[in-house]
Amino acid sequence: MLKIDFEGFHEGLNKDSEFAHSARYWDARIRLGMGDEAVLLRVRDGVLDEVRPYQIEDSCSLDISAPTSDWEKFLLPVPPPMYHSLYAVTFHHDFKVTGDLTDGWAYMQALIRLFEVMRQHTEIS
């Protein structure tokens, strides 16, 4: 079972100097679809401004969705082979990345760091 401490993640990401550097100037609304659940992450000028449940009327610039079972492997402290990066899971597993891909790939290092910090705030049982 996947349990993410989104409050701790929010605080931890905004204290992370690597994320701050790689996300500078970034504005995005990211939907994380985790099975039947979805979360909205709003980044404004490189700061994670908001984390909350995604609502159907919300818009997003980037949508990253996968079955819960894939998220559980991806968010392990040491993920198994081909679950170690967003790039790998989009090509080898059921992760789908849609939306403004030009912006998403331009800030790939920020996304990589975002998920590294998220791993630190995730419990999988």
Residue, then its C-alpha position, 0 to 999 in steps of 0.5 A: m500500500l502506497k502512503i505519501d506524506f504530502e505535507g512533509f514532501h511539500e515542506g522538504l521539497n521547498k527546503d531542497s537547494e537542488f530542486a530550487h536551483s533546477a526549478r527556478y523560473w518554472d511555473a507548472r500545474i502537475r497532476l499525479g494520477m496514482g491509480d484511482e487517486a490524483v494529486l495536483l502539484r502547483v509550482r510557481d517560480g520554482v517553488l512548490d506552492e500547493v499540494r492538494p487532491y486533484q479535482i475534475e475542474d482543475s487544469c494541469s500543464l503536465d499529467i503523470s499517471a500510472p497504476t498504483s502498483d507502478w507508483e509503489k515500485f517507482l517510489l521505493p527508496v531503491p527502485p527496481p531496474m527500469y523503475h529508477s527514472l521517469y524516462a525509464v518508466t514511461f518507456h518500460h511500464d505503464f506510466k503516461v506523461t501528457g500535456d506540455l512536454t516541451d516544458g516538462w522535459a525542459y525541467m526534467q532535472a527538477l522533476i527528477r529531484l521532485f521524485e527523489v524527495m517524494r521517495q523520502h516521504t513515502e511508505i510502502s507496505 
